[in-house]
Amino acid sequence: MLQSESAVFSLILLLPPLFFYLLFKQNWVDRELRISFFTGLIWGTIAILFTRLLYVPVEMFLETDLRSFVAGPGPWWMTLLVSIGIIGFVEESMKAAGGLMASYQVSSSRRPAGLFMSFAGCALSFSLLENVQYYMMFGVSVIIPRIIISSTAHLFFACLCAAMTTVALSRNKSDSVVSVRILSGIFMATLAHGLFDFFVFHFDVQAVSGVIATFVALFLLGIYEAWIIVLKVDIPAETGLSACSGCGAFSIDRVRFCGFCGSRVIYTRTDLSCKISSEN
């Protein structure tokens, strides 16, 4: 019985990445985006390992784990400071670093959709391993409702940072301006993450409640809006003949998605010039 429960729980843990994969599958015609996502999954594992190492001296100083400290009876300003300045900053910085490393590894850092998928994969892997840790600490009764909350929250924070990063990298600005915009994205994700953790843990909001359901709905909306922002700047650098993967329509416009059915287009060639030779 225990083995069957463990198997079912393992499948439940994998549902968020699987759901994300199936949801975006129609837009993953080209191999680069799939590689970006799966490379992000690997870097998310590395990111959470570094996060746990950074937490060790902090938790030794506090003499408790950070989540228990935030949920404890301490002063609100102290828990807010820890939520934003430690939990939010460390986790979002590590996820952003993992997403950037994944995108550079597959050479998709200048492609907005590829960068977005790297960040998304990193966030989902980070969340999955964090849920495993919570399962080992608190058991099934706590972790099952948390899977939905954690996955959507981590994905939203990462997508918020990814959207600002892709916009920064897609424009021809100086390196200093790009760096500032990327740091601004990390700051926004840090602030959102910290405020969310402070509100949920400090005020002991129940996992199964209308408040959490509202947060999840807002996170899903935010993820969708971040994807739309990425699509607006996800334009090929060169004009090329494209074929729609959905309806088969051809186009020479600089677009990533078909104007007829919305499916991702496949670029078949970038050189449209025709060489005409004649014999004298």
Backbone as numpy.savetxt, mean C-alpha at the origin, in Angstrom:
# Nx Ny Nz CAx CAy CAz Cx Cy Cz
-9.01 -31.31 15.00 -9.84 -30.11 15.00 -8.97 -28.85 15.00
-7.89 -28.91 15.82 -7.01 -27.76 15.89 -6.32 -27.51 14.56
-5.95 -28.61 13.87 -5.29 -28.45 12.57 -6.23 -27.82 11.55
-7.49 -28.22 11.57 -8.46 -27.65 10.64 -8.70 -26.17 10.94
-8.75 -25.82 12.24 -8.93 -24.42 12.61 -7.74 -23.58 12.17
-6.54 -24.12 12.31 -5.34 -23.40 11.89 -5.33 -23.19 10.38
-5.78 -24.22 9.64 -5.82 -24.11 8.19 -6.81 -23.04 7.75
-8.00 -23.03 8.39 -9.01 -22.03 8.07 -8.51 -20.63 8.41
-7.84 -20.51 9.56 -7.34 -19.20 9.96 -6.26 -18.71 9.01
-5.42 -19.63 8.53 -4.39 -19.25 7.56 -5.01 -18.70 6.28
-6.09 -19.33 5.84 -6.79 -18.85 4.65 -7.40 -17.47 4.89
-7.95 -17.27 6.10 -8.54 -15.97 6.44 -7.46 -14.88 6.42
-6.27 -15.21 6.93 -5.17 -14.25 6.94 -4.79 -13.82 5.53
-4.88 -14.75 4.58 -4.47 -14.48 3.21 -5.57 -13.82 2.38
-6.76 -13.67 2.93 -7.87 -13.10 2.17 -7.62 -11.66 1.70
-7.11 -10.75 2.55 -6.88 -9.37 2.07 -5.95 -9.27 0.87
-4.75 -9.91 0.89 -3.91 -9.84 -0.33 -4.58 -10.49 -1.54
-5.29 -11.61 -1.30 -5.96 -12.30 -2.41 -7.08 -11.43 -2.98
-7.85 -10.79 -2.10 -8.93 -9.91 -2.54 -8.37 -8.74 -3.34
-7.28 -8.15 -2.86 -6.66 -7.04 -3.57 -6.16 -7.49 -4.94
-5.55 -8.65 -4.99 -5.04 -9.17 -6.25 -6.16 -9.38 -7.27
-7.25 -10.00 -6.84 -8.36 -10.25 -7.75 -9.04 -8.95 -8.18
-9.11 -7.98 -7.26 -9.76 -6.71 -7.56 -9.01 -5.94 -8.64
-7.68 -6.00 -8.59 -6.86 -5.24 -9.53 -6.37 -6.09 -10.69
-6.75 -7.35 -10.73 -6.21 -8.26 -11.73 -6.49 -7.80 -13.16
-7.68 -7.23 -13.39 -8.02 -6.79 -14.74 -7.12 -5.66 -15.23
-6.45 -4.99 -14.30 -5.56 -3.90 -14.68 -4.09 -4.33 -14.70
-3.85 -5.64 -14.53 -2.48 -6.13 -14.44 -2.10 -6.91 -15.69
-2.39 -6.36 -16.82 -2.06 -7.05 -18.06 -0.55 -7.19 -18.22
0.17 -6.12 -17.93 1.61 -6.18 -18.13 2.31 -6.78 -16.91
3.39 -7.44 -17.18 4.13 -8.21 -16.18 4.78 -7.32 -15.12
5.13 -6.10 -15.48 5.84 -5.22 -14.58 5.04 -4.90 -13.31
3.73 -4.71 -13.46 2.91 -4.39 -12.30 2.79 -5.58 -11.35
2.65 -6.77 -11.91 2.58 -7.96 -11.07 3.88 -8.15 -10.30
5.00 -7.97 -10.98 6.29 -8.12 -10.31 6.45 -7.05 -9.22
5.99 -5.83 -9.49 6.07 -4.76 -8.50 5.29 -5.13 -7.24
4.10 -5.70 -7.42 3.27 -6.07 -6.28 3.92 -7.18 -5.46
4.38 -8.23 -6.11 4.95 -9.36 -5.37 6.31 -9.01 -4.76
7.05 -8.12 -5.43 8.30 -7.64 -4.82 7.98 -6.80 -3.59
6.89 -6.03 -3.65 6.45 -5.27 -2.49 6.09 -6.17 -1.32
5.50 -7.32 -1.60 5.19 -8.28 -0.53 6.45 -8.73 0.19
7.51 -8.95 -0.57 8.78 -9.38 0.03 9.36 -8.27 0.90
9.35 -7.05 0.37 9.92 -5.94 1.12 9.06 -5.56 2.33
7.77 -5.88 2.28 6.93 -5.66 3.46 7.35 -6.55 4.61
7.77 -7.78 4.30 8.29 -8.68 5.33 9.55 -8.12 5.97
10.44 -7.59 5.12 11.67 -6.99 5.63 11.35 -5.75 6.47
10.36 -4.96 6.02 10.00 -3.73 6.73 9.48 -4.02 8.14
8.64 -5.04 8.29 8.09 -5.31 9.62 9.16 -5.91 10.54
10.12 -6.64 9.99 11.20 -7.17 10.82 12.04 -6.03 11.38
12.36 -5.04 10.54 13.09 -3.87 11.01 12.27 -3.08 12.03
10.97 -3.01 11.80 10.09 -2.29 12.73 10.13 -2.93 14.11
10.03 -4.25 14.16 10.05 -4.94 15.45 11.39 -4.74 16.16
12.48 -4.71 15.39 13.78 -4.47 16.00 13.87 -3.07 16.60
13.31 -2.09 15.89 13.32 -0.71 16.41 12.44 -0.56 17.64
11.39 -1.39 17.73 10.48 -1.30 18.87 11.07 -1.88 20.15
12.06 -2.76 20.02 12.59 -3.46 21.20 13.10 -2.51 22.27
14.02 -1.57 21.97 14.50 -0.67 23.03 13.41 0.25 23.56
12.48 0.65 22.70 11.39 1.53 23.15 10.49 0.80 24.14
10.14 -0.43 23.84 9.26 -1.20 24.72 9.98 -1.61 26.00
11.29 -1.79 25.93 12.05 -2.06 27.15 12.03 -0.84 28.07
12.11 0.34 27.47 12.06 1.58 28.26 10.68 1.78 28.87
9.62 1.50 28.09 8.26 1.68 28.58 7.80 0.54 29.48
8.53 -0.57 29.44 8.22 -1.78 30.22 6.89 -2.39 29.84
6.48 -2.19 28.62 5.27 -2.80 28.07 5.28 -2.63 26.55
4.43 -3.39 25.86 4.39 -3.20 24.40 3.67 -1.90 24.08
3.93 -1.36 22.91 3.42 -0.04 22.55 1.91 0.01 22.49
1.26 -1.03 21.99 -0.20 -1.02 21.89 -0.83 -0.97 23.28
-0.27 -1.73 24.22 -0.79 -1.71 25.59 -0.56 -0.35 26.23
0.57 0.27 25.89 0.85 1.60 26.45 -0.16 2.62 25.95
-0.46 2.58 24.65 -1.44 3.52 24.09 -2.82 3.27 24.66
-3.16 2.01 24.91 -4.47 1.68 25.47 -4.54 1.85 26.98
-3.39 2.14 27.60 -3.34 2.24 29.05 -3.93 3.54 29.59
-3.86 3.71 30.92 -4.48 4.87 31.57 -3.60 6.12 31.61
-2.55 6.16 30.81 -1.65 7.29 30.85 -2.27 8.57 30.32
-1.57 9.70 30.46 -2.08 10.98 29.95 -2.34 10.92 28.45
-3.39 11.59 28.02 -3.77 11.52 26.61 -2.69 12.08 25.70
-2.01 13.15 26.16 -1.00 13.75 25.30 0.20 12.83 25.12
0.49 12.02 26.14 1.59 11.09 26.03 1.26 9.96 25.06
0.06 9.42 25.16 -0.35 8.35 24.25 -0.46 8.86 22.82
-0.90 10.11 22.66 -0.97 10.70 21.33 0.41 10.87 20.73
1.35 11.31 21.56 2.73 11.50 21.11 3.35 10.16 20.69
3.11 9.12 21.47 3.64 7.80 21.14 2.99 7.27 19.87
1.67 7.47 19.73 0.95 6.96 18.57 1.47 7.57 17.27
1.68 8.90 17.29 2.13 9.58 16.07 3.65 9.50 15.91
4.37 9.86 16.98 5.81 10.01 16.89 6.59 8.71 16.84
6.01 7.62 17.35 6.73 6.35 17.35 6.04 5.33 16.43
4.80 4.96 16.77 4.12 3.92 15.99 3.89 4.39 14.55
3.26 5.55 14.40 2.97 6.05 13.06 4.22 6.32 12.25
5.18 7.01 12.86 6.39 7.38 12.12 7.22 6.17 11.73
7.47 5.27 12.68 8.32 4.10 12.40 7.68 3.20 11.35
6.40 2.87 11.52 5.76 1.93 10.61 5.58 2.51 9.21
5.18 3.76 9.11 4.99 4.35 7.78 6.33 4.62 7.08
7.34 4.96 7.85 8.67 5.14 7.25 9.21 3.82 6.72
9.03 2.75 7.49 9.51 1.44 7.05 8.73 0.95 5.83
7.41 1.16 5.81 6.62 0.75 4.66 6.98 1.56 3.42
7.19 2.86 3.59 7.57 3.70 2.46 8.93 3.28 1.92
9.86 3.00 2.83 11.19 2.54 2.39 11.08 1.21 1.65
10.24 0.31 2.17 10.04 -0.98 1.50 9.42 -0.82 0.13
8.41 0.06 0.01 7.77 0.30 -1.28 8.72 0.91 -2.29
9.55 1.86 -1.85 10.51 2.48 -2.75 11.59 1.49 -3.18
12.05 0.67 -2.24 13.07 -0.31 -2.58 12.52 -1.34 -3.57
11.27 -1.75 -3.37 10.66 -2.72 -4.29 10.53 -2.13 -5.69
10.12 -0.86 -5.77 9.94 -0.23 -7.08 11.28 -0.02 -7.78
12.32 0.34 -7.03 13.64 0.49 -7.63 14.20 -0.85 -8.08
13.89 -1.89 -7.33 14.41 -3.22 -7.68 13.85 -3.70 -9.01
12.59 -3.38 -9.29 11.98 -3.82 -10.56 11.97 -2.69 -11.59
12.69 -1.61 -11.29 12.82 -0.47 -12.22 11.48 0.14 -12.59
10.57 0.25 -11.60 9.27 0.86 -11.87 9.05 2.13 -11.06
10.15 2.72 -10.54 10.01 3.89 -9.68 9.46 5.09 -10.43
9.68 5.15 -11.75 9.18 6.28 -12.54 7.83 5.98 -13.16
7.31 4.81 -12.93 5.99 4.47 -13.44 5.00 4.50 -12.28
4.04 5.43 -12.28 3.14 5.60 -11.14 2.41 4.33 -10.70
1.84 3.59 -11.64 1.09 2.38 -11.27 2.01 1.33 -10.66
3.22 1.20 -11.18 4.18 0.25 -10.63 4.58 0.61 -9.22
4.82 1.90 -8.99 5.16 2.38 -7.65 4.02 2.15 -6.68
2.80 2.42 -7.13 1.61 2.20 -6.31 1.50 0.74 -5.90
1.71 -0.18 -6.84 1.61 -1.60 -6.54 2.71 -2.06 -5.58
3.88 -1.46 -5.68 4.96 -1.79 -4.74 4.58 -1.40 -3.32
4.03 -0.20 -3.16 3.59 0.27 -1.85 2.45 -0.60 -1.32
1.50 -0.95 -2.20 0.36 -1.75 -1.79 0.80 -3.14 -1.33
1.69 -3.78 -2.10 2.19 -5.09 -1.70 2.92 -5.05 -0.38
3.72 -4.01 -0.18 4.46 -3.85 1.07 3.50 -3.70 2.25
2.46 -2.90 2.09 1.49 -2.67 3.16 0.72 -3.94 3.51
0.30 -4.70 2.51 -0.47 -5.92 2.77 0.39 -6.98 3.44
1.64 -7.11 3.03 2.54 -8.05 3.68 2.82 -7.64 5.12
3.03 -6.35 5.33 3.26 -5.79 6.66 2.07 -6.11 7.57
0.87 -5.87 7.05 -0.34 -6.12 7.83 -0.52 -7.61 8.12
-0.24 -8.45 7.13 -0.42 -9.89 7.31 0.47 -10.42 8.44
1.74 -10.04 8.44 2.65 -10.51 9.47 2.33 -9.90 10.83
1.84 -8.67 10.85 1.41 -8.07 12.10 0.21 -8.82 12.68
-0.70 -9.26 11.81 -1.84 -10.04 12.28 -1.42 -11.39 12.83
-0.40 -11.99 12.23 0.12 -13.25 12.76 0.65 -13.05 14.18
1.36 -11.94 14.39 1.89 -11.64 15.72 0.76 -11.44 16.73
-0.28 -10.72 16.33 -1.41 -10.51 17.23 -2.15 -11.81 17.51
-2.20 -12.68 16.53 -2.83 -13.98 16.73 -2.08 -14.78 17.79
-0.75 -14.74 17.74 0.05 -15.46 18.71 -0.08 -14.86 20.11
-0.35 -13.56 20.18 -0.44 -12.89 21.47 -1.84 -12.98 22.07
-2.89 -12.81 21.25 -4.24 -12.66 21.77 -5.22 -13.74 21.33
-4.87 -14.55 20.33 -5.76 -15.62 19.91 -6.73 -15.22 18.81
-7.54 -16.20 18.40 -8.44 -16.03 17.26 -9.54 -15.01 17.52
-10.07 -14.97 18.74 -11.21 -14.10 19.03 -10.90 -12.63 18.80
-9.64 -12.25 18.99 -9.24 -10.86 18.81 -8.85 -10.58 17.36
-8.18 -11.54 16.74 -7.55 -11.26 15.46 -8.50 -11.29 14.28
-9.54 -12.13 14.31 -10.41 -12.26 13.14 -11.06 -10.93 12.75
-11.71 -10.18 13.67 -12.24 -8.87 13.24 -11.14 -7.86 12.93
-9.96 -8.07 13.49 -8.87 -7.12 13.29 -8.26 -7.23 11.90
-8.41 -8.40 11.25 -7.81 -8.60 9.94 -8.32 -7.57 8.94
-9.63 -7.36 8.94 -10.23 -6.39 8.00 -9.77 -4.98 8.32
-9.77 -4.64 9.60 -9.40 -3.29 10.03 -7.94 -3.01 9.70
-7.07 -3.94 10.11 -5.63 -3.74 9.93 -5.26 -3.65 8.46
-5.82 -4.55 7.65 -5.45 -4.58 6.23 -5.87 -3.31 5.51
-7.11 -2.88 5.72 -7.58 -1.67 5.05 -6.86 -0.43 5.56
-6.58 -0.40 6.87 -5.89 0.76 7.44 -4.47 0.87 6.91
-3.70 -0.22 6.98 -2.32 -0.18 6.49 -2.28 0.12 4.99
-3.22 -0.44 4.25 -3.25 -0.19 2.81 -3.60 1.27 2.53
-4.53 1.84 3.28 -4.89 3.25 3.08 -3.71 4.16 3.37
-3.03 3.95 4.50 -1.89 4.80 4.85 -0.80 4.71 3.79
-0.54 3.49 3.31 0.49 3.31 2.28 0.08 3.94 0.96
-1.21 3.82 0.60 -1.69 4.40 -0.66 -1.67 5.92 -0.61
-1.93 6.47 0.57 -1.85 7.92 0.74 -0.43 8.40 0.46
0.55 7.70 1.02 1.95 8.04 0.77 2.33 7.76 -0.67
1.84 6.65 -1.23 2.17 6.28 -2.61 1.65 7.31 -3.60
0.42 7.82 -3.37 -0.16 8.80 -4.28 0.69 10.07 -4.35
1.13 10.55 -3.18 1.96 11.76 -3.15 3.34 11.49 -3.75
3.85 10.29 -3.54 5.17 9.94 -4.08 5.13 9.82 -5.59
4.09 9.19 -6.12 3.99 9.02 -7.58 3.83 10.36 -8.28
3.04 11.25 -7.70 2.88 12.58 -8.30 4.21 13.32 -8.30
4.97 13.19 -7.19 6.26 13.87 -7.09 7.25 13.35 -8.12
7.31 12.03 -8.28 8.29 11.42 -9.19 7.90 11.56 -10.66
6.61 11.77 -10.92 6.16 11.85 -12.32 6.38 13.23 -12.92
6.73 14.20 -12.10 6.95 15.56 -12.61 8.43 15.88 -12.64
8.82 16.65 -13.61 10.23 17.00 -13.78 10.59 18.15 -12.84
10.84 17.78 -11.61 11.24 18.75 -10.60 12.64 18.40 -10.09
13.22 19.32 -9.36 14.55 19.07 -8.79 14.47 17.98 -7.74
15.61 17.35 -7.46 15.65 16.27 -6.48 15.21 16.73 -5.10
15.53 17.95 -4.74 15.15 18.46 -3.42 13.63 18.59 -3.31
12.98 19.07 -4.38 11.52 19.21 -4.37 10.86 17.83 -4.29
11.38 16.89 -5.06 10.84 15.53 -5.03 11.00 14.92 -3.65
12.15 15.11 -3.03 12.41 14.56 -1.69 11.46 15.15 -0.66
11.22 16.46 -0.76 10.31 17.12 0.18 8.90 16.58 0.02
8.48 16.35 -1.22 7.12 15.84 -1.46 6.98 14.40 -0.98
8.02 13.60 -1.15 7.98 12.23 -0.65 7.91 12.24 0.88
8.72 13.09 1.50 8.67 13.21 2.96 7.32 13.72 3.44
6.70 14.59 2.64 5.36 15.07 2.99 4.34 13.93 2.96
4.51 13.04 1.98 3.63 11.87 1.91 3.80 10.98 3.13
5.04 10.76 3.54 5.30 9.95 4.75 4.71 10.63 5.97
4.84 11.97 6.04 4.30 12.71 7.17 2.77 12.59 7.23
2.11 12.70 6.09 0.65 12.58 6.06 0.22 11.18 6.49
0.91 10.15 6.01 0.60 8.78 6.40 0.86 8.57 7.89
1.96 9.15 8.39 2.29 9.04 9.81 1.21 9.67 10.68
0.77 10.86 10.29 -0.26 11.57 11.05 -1.58 10.79 11.06
-1.99 10.30 9.89 -3.24 9.53 9.80 -3.15 8.25 10.61
-2.03 7.57 10.52 -1.82 6.32 11.26 -1.84 6.56 12.76
-1.11 7.57 13.20 -1.03 7.86 14.63 -2.37 8.27 15.22
-3.11 9.13 14.53 -4.41 9.56 15.02 -5.40 8.40 15.08
-5.34 7.53 14.08 -6.23 6.37 14.08 -5.93 5.44 15.25
-4.66 5.12 15.47 -4.29 4.25 16.58 -4.66 4.88 17.92
-4.41 6.18 18.06 -4.75 6.86 19.31 -6.25 6.78 19.58
-7.04 7.05 18.57 -8.49 7.05 18.75 -9.01 5.66 19.10
-8.53 4.66 18.37 -9.05 3.29 18.55 -8.59 2.68 19.87
-7.27 2.80 20.17 -6.74 2.12 21.34 -6.97 2.92 22.63
-6.79 4.22 22.57 -6.93 5.02 23.79 -8.37 5.05 24.27
-9.32 5.12 23.34 -10.73 5.16 23.73 -11.39 3.78 23.70
-10.57 2.75 23.49 -11.04 1.36 23.56 -12.27 1.14 22.68
-12.14 1.51 21.40 -13.24 1.32 20.46 -13.31 -0.16 20.09
-14.48 -0.75 20.21 -14.65 -2.16 19.92 -14.45 -2.44 18.42
-13.82 -3.59 18.15 -13.53 -3.95 16.76 -14.80 -4.10 15.93
-15.83 -4.67 16.53 -17.11 -4.85 15.83 -18.04 -3.73 16.29
-17.99 -2.62 15.60 -18.82 -1.47 15.97 -19.06 -0.60 14.75
-20.03 0.28 14.85 -20.33 1.19 13.75 -19.20 2.15 13.46
-18.45 2.53 14.50 -17.33 3.46 14.31 -16.25 2.82 13.44
-15.92 1.57 13.74 -14.90 0.87 12.96 -15.39 0.63 11.54
-16.66 0.28 11.40 -17.22 0.07 10.05 -17.12 1.35 9.23
-17.33 2.50 9.88 -17.21 3.79 9.20 -15.77 4.03 8.77
-14.82 3.74 9.67 -13.41 3.88 9.34 -13.03 3.02 8.15
-13.47 1.76 8.15 -13.15 0.85 7.05 -13.70 1.38 5.73
-14.94 1.89 5.76 -15.54 2.45 4.55 -14.74 3.65 4.05
-14.31 4.52 4.98 -13.52 5.69 4.60 -12.15 5.28 4.05
-11.56 4.25 4.64 -10.27 3.76 4.15 -10.40 3.22 2.73
-11.44 2.44 2.48 -11.65 1.89 1.14 -11.87 3.00 0.12
-12.62 4.02 0.51 -12.83 5.17 -0.37 -11.51 5.89 -0.63
-10.69 6.04 0.42 -9.39 6.69 0.26 -8.46 5.91 -0.65
-8.48 4.57 -0.54 -7.65 3.73 -1.41 -8.06 3.92 -2.87
-9.37 3.95 -3.09 -9.88 4.14 -4.45 -9.47 5.51 -5.01
-9.59 6.55 -4.20 -9.22 7.89 -4.65 -7.73 7.99 -4.91
-6.93 7.31 -4.10 -5.47 7.31 -4.33 -5.14 6.64 -5.65
-5.84 5.56 -5.97 -5.63 4.85 -7.24 -6.02 5.75 -8.41
-7.09 6.52 -8.27 -7.50 7.44 -9.33 -6.44 8.51 -9.55
-5.87 9.02 -8.46 -4.80 10.02 -8.57 -3.62 9.45 -9.34
-3.28 8.20 -9.03 -2.16 7.54 -9.71 -2.46 7.36 -11.20
-3.68 6.97 -11.53 -4.04 6.76 -12.93 -3.95 8.05 -13.75
-4.21 9.18 -13.11 -4.17 10.45 -13.84 -2.77 10.81 -14.30
-1.76 10.31 -13.60 -0.38 10.61 -13.99 0.30 9.39 -14.59
-0.40 8.28 -14.69 0.17 7.05 -15.24 0.01 7.03 -16.75
0.79 7.87 -17.41 0.72 8.03 -18.87 2.04 7.58 -19.47
2.01 6.80 -20.54 3.25 6.36 -21.18 4.11 7.54 -21.63
5.41 7.35 -21.57 6.32 8.43 -21.96 6.30 8.67 -23.46
6.02 7.62 -24.23 6.04 7.73 -25.68 4.73 7.24 -26.28
4.39 7.82 -27.42 3.21 7.36 -28.14 3.50 6.01 -28.77
2.53 5.11 -28.71 2.73 3.80 -29.29 1.41 3.16 -29.65
1.44 2.20 -30.53 0.25 1.47 -30.91 -0.15 0.55 -29.76
-1.39 0.69 -29.31 -1.85 -0.09 -28.17 -3.07 -0.91 -28.54
-3.19 -2.05 -27.88 -4.34 -2.93 -28.07 -5.01 -3.16 -26.73
-6.33 -2.98 -26.67 -7.06 -3.15 -25.43 -7.17 -4.64 -25.08
-6.91 -4.97 -23.81 -7.01 -6.36 -23.38 -8.45 -6.80 -23.19
-9.37 -5.84 -23.11 -10.77 -6.18 -22.90 -11.57 -6.32 -24.17
-11.61 -5.25 -24.98 -12.45 -5.26 -26.18 -11.65 -5.38 -27.47
-10.32 -5.30 -27.40 -9.48 -5.47 -28.58 -9.31 -4.22 -29.42
-9.81 -3.08 -28.96 -9.69 -1.85 -29.74 -8.24 -1.38 -29.80
-7.87 -0.75 -30.93 -6.52 -0.23 -31.11 -6.53 1.29 -30.94
-5.39 1.80 -30.47 -5.29 3.23 -30.27 -3.82 3.64 -30.35
-3.58 4.90 -30.71 -2.21 5.43 -30.69 -2.10 6.57 -29.68
-3.11 6.72 -28.81 -3.08 7.75 -27.78 -2.17 7.32 -26.63
-1.65 8.29 -25.91 -0.81 8.02 -24.75 -1.69 7.78 -23.52
-2.26 6.60 -23.45 -3.15 6.24 -22.34 -2.78 4.86 -21.83
-3.15 4.59 -20.60 -2.93 3.27 -20.03 -4.21 2.43 -20.06
-5.37 3.09 -20.19 -6.64 2.38 -20.14 -7.49 2.71 -21.36
-8.26 1.72 -21.79 -9.10 1.85 -22.97 -10.22 2.85 -22.73
-10.46 3.71 -23.72 -11.55 4.67 -23.59 -12.92 4.08 -23.85
-12.97 2.85 -24.35 -14.25 2.19 -24.64 -14.75 1.33 -23.48
-13.86 0.49 -22.94 -14.32 -0.45 -21.89 -13.58 -0.28 -20.56
-12.52 0.50 -20.52 -11.82 0.76 -19.26 -10.74 -0.23 -18.90
-10.52 -1.26 -19.71 -9.48 -2.25 -19.41 -8.10 -1.67 -19.72
-7.09 -2.26 -19.12 -5.72 -1.79 -19.37 -5.29 -2.17 -20.79
-4.61 -1.25 -21.44 -4.17 -1.48 -22.82 -2.76 -2.04 -22.82
-2.43 -2.76 -23.85 -1.10 -3.36 -24.02 -0.40 -2.66 -25.17
0.79 -2.15 -24.91 1.54 -1.48 -25.97 2.32 -2.51 -26.77
2.03 -2.55 -28.04 2.64 -3.55 -28.91 3.92 -3.07 -29.56
4.02 -1.77 -29.84 5.25 -1.23 -30.40 5.26 0.28 -30.16
6.44 0.84 -30.04 6.57 2.27 -29.78 7.06 3.05 -30.99
7.53 2.34 -31.97 8.03 3.01 -33.18 6.99 2.88 -34.28
6.32 3.98 -34.59 5.25 3.95 -35.57 5.74 4.40 -36.96
7.04 4.65 -37.06 7.56 5.13 -38.35 7.61 3.99 -39.34
7.41 4.31 -40.56 7.37 3.30 -41.64 8.51 3.62 -42.61
9.34 2.66 -42.83 10.46 2.86 -43.74 10.09 2.31 -45.11
10.16 3.17 -46.10 9.81 2.78 -47.45 11.07 2.80 -48.30
11.39 1.70 -48.83 12.60 1.61 -49.65 12.20 1.44 -51.12
12.93 2.01 -51.96 12.65 1.87 -53.39 13.95 1.53 -54.11
13.79 0.79 -55.15 14.94 0.40 -55.94 15.03 1.27 -57.19
16.19 1.73 -57.44 16.40 2.54 -58.63 16.69 1.65 -59.82
